[in-house]
Amino acid sequence: MRQRAAVEEADDGELVARLRAGDESAFAQLVETHQAAMVRVAELFVPSRSVAEEVAQEAWVGVLQGLEGFEGRSSLKTWMYRILTNRAKTRGERERRTLPMSALESPDVEGGGAAVAEDRFHPADDPARGNLWARPPRPPDVETIAGEGHERLLAAIEKLPSAQRAVITLRDVQGFDSESVCDLLEVSAANQRVLLHRGRSAVRSEFERYLEGGDDR
């Protein structure tokens, strides 16, 4: 993990230097890599894809304008998506659709069902408690599913309640770590865990029904 973080930091440093120097090819590469994903994340907060595309464009302008102030305290990707989510939340409020903060703050109200059992986490006296699952739920295996199955998986994510969908999209589709997700969504680590567990369970159940031929298409 540390080695990967060091590599990402080195890659970020080189890319930021190129961007600050006005390297258009570096910016084009960045847009090509992240544009589609940024639109998908923006859609979590705004009422339509067209508005999400506008928000993504505004975020790219913000990235260019803010490069000189980027200090590297987070990864370049996390910093970019923070710009995006801030703009998306503002636009969502203006368009009267944004991810309700109450859903993030009180996950047991959203989606029904009992709270996650305490034995899913480390014991109370374990120093790792509050950070890691004792028995992690298996994430939907996005990378190994292709074609129609992958589309079905994404469709299952779309059916989730808004807060669960946001956490699953950022964690399991975009690959952010838990700390970054908490930062981007302004949610506590405990609530992020609950939302992640419930979202993964719902997606897995939906996808397993599809694989077993129980689809109602």
C-alpha positions, 0 to 999 in steps of 0.5 A: 500500500505504501509503495503504491502510494509512493508511486502515485505521488511520484506520478502526480508530481510529474503530471502536475509539473507538466500541467503547470507548464501548460502541457496541453497533451497532459491535460488532454490525457487527464480529461480522457482518463477521468471525464466519463467517471466525473460525469457519473459522479456528478450525476449523484448530485444533480437532476440530469446527465446534461447538467452533470456534463456541465458540472464536469466541464466547470470542474475542469476549469476549476482544476486548471485554475487551482493547479498552482494551489495544489499542495499534494496533501491528497492525491491529484485524483482526490483533489480533482473529485473534491472540486467536482463534488463541491460544484455538483453539490452547489448545482444540485441545491440550485436545481433542487436535487442533491444528495440529502445530508440526512441520508449520509448522517443516518444510514439506518433510516435509508434503505430499511433493514437492521443496522450492521451487526457489531461482530462484522467489525473488530472487537471494541478493544482492538486498535483497528476498530473503527477503521477496518472490517473484521470480516469484509463483505466481498465487493461486487467483482466489477473488473471480471464482469464484461458486457451485459453482466457489467451493464446489469451490475451498474443498473443494480447500483443505480437502483440503490438509495442515493447515499448508498449509491454514492458510496458504492460508486466512489468505492467500488466503481471509481476506486477511492479509499474509505478516507477519501470517500468520507472526505468527498461526501462529508460522512463519518467513517462509521456511516460510510461502512454501514452504507457500503455494506448495505449497498454491496449486499443489495447489489450482490443480491440483485446481480445473483438473481440475474445470474440465476435467471431470476431476472424479470425482463 
